């Protein structure tokens, strides 16, 4: 029982604690040593942002007429987001203005997901506050895009389908508003739960070895397989969050489609 309680306490501290706790956002130098800094999601968010900024500067400096090395990788990445996510949803003319937003969204989520699989680091996207923040950015970007492209009348059209009888308009408006916020909520929970669940499974499998010893050794290769599956999930969830954001935004910007 003592070992089980210790394993449960370890999972609560290293996985569940930062899932939505306000303490996870405290400045790390308040009550922890240097080795624990990257278990704090506020630090991880700034670290990911700084890392991506450094990569962007490096790509810009290495960019040439014929991209090579890091610049070639960055170009292939932008082309992928453009051709697989942005243009299929918005078209070439409208989608060009959204390309930088979705490129940034995808790479930020991917970097946060992957860094969480590195020892010492924490998974910022395993904190519901972070995923809610990303979903909120999507929400305001979506509303701003509708107003910029369609005006206030376009914002009305996004929530009230054209051609409805007058008596049905208030009902549909309420339903559309609820539907819009449910999409924001879905983006928040989907990313948060998928990243959190995988980490719990890995720690639980390794915890079985601690509790039951060699009898639970088969859990080790299962944990390794789960780790590599988490690598796949890191890419998949970044792609899904970005793709769904594009689909939801297109539903607002082009409600007739």
Beta strands, then each sheet from edge to edge (+ up, - down):
end
